[in-house]
Amino acid sequence: MSEPPAHQQEQQAPVCPRHPDRVSYVRCQRCGRPTCPECQRPAAVGIQCVDCIREANRATRPTRTTLGGRASRDTRPLVTYTLIGICVLVWLGQLATPTVTRELWFSPLQGDSEPWRFITAAFVHAPGVGNIWHIGFNMYALWILGQYLEPLLGRVRFLALYLISAIGGSVGYLLFASTNFGAADQRPGWITPTVGASGAVFGLFLALFVINRHLGRSSSGIIAILVINAVLGFLVPGIAWQAHVGGAVTGLLCGGVIAWTSPRAPQWRQRLQVPLLVAVLVLAGVLAWLRYATVDLPF
């Protein structure tokens, strides 16, 4: 025979699953579990726990810009700042020792056996405090263009655009390099090194122009700057206009690819964005290979 309990069993107090030592009578509106103040997050109705908020963020597709960049509150152009930081650090290294410049610059003669120079030259600038205008102008232009293009394209696309344009600038310098070793009063471009981010910057200029045309936006603010710098590249001695042309053409192609395969385009075109950008890079490589294969050197 059973006997009634002497007293009613006390009901166990609800505790937060993430913090079992904390009693909470507030429950998540989504999963119904007790939620302590540290784990509570305000929702449209009531509160939700941090686990439900995290799960909802995973299930929600991120909002993107018209060209595929991720729209978020953090719009800082971190890739732009990183590229500027690398160039400044390399330039300080150049001031410390000339070896840095020699190991990273690009010349057609060295590029054949040391192909990494096609891209490292974009992170090196004219050494010496007296040449600070060189890195100063390029970094200012990169800062201006990056603040607009990086949030619009997204960090990965912007970095790809910059690096491919940088390689295109070196390829342009290679294609137009002189091999006239017989001229006593002229140093042939085949052995003359070049440095600077100008090729990549000109690529950003032309890509911005194409993208703004695609979006129906005005580019009048950059056309004057682009024309002035293009003219200076031909008139001022010591400026590698060949790299400017190569970077500009490459940026024009990349900008066209990004605009043509934007999220507004049909799905089949969107899937071609990465292959077409790779194709631009491969085209630059093929042109460089053909130049090396057909040039006639006296040594």
Secondary structure, 3 states (H helix, E strand, C coil): CCCCCCCCCCCCCCECCCCCCCECCCECCCCCCECCHHHEEECCCCEEEHHHHHHHHHHCCCCECCCCCECCCCCCCHHHHHHHHHHHHHHHHHHHCCHHHHHHCECHHHHCCCCCHHHHHHHCCCCCHHHHHHHHHHHHHHHHHHHHHHHHHCHHHHHHHHHHHHHHHHHHHHHCCCCCCCCCCCCCCCCCCECCCHHHHHHHHHHHHHHHHHHCCCCHHHHHHHHHHHHHHHHCCCCCHHHHHHHHHHHHHHHHHHHHCCCCCCHHHHCCHHHHHHHHHHHHHHHHHHHHHHCCCCC
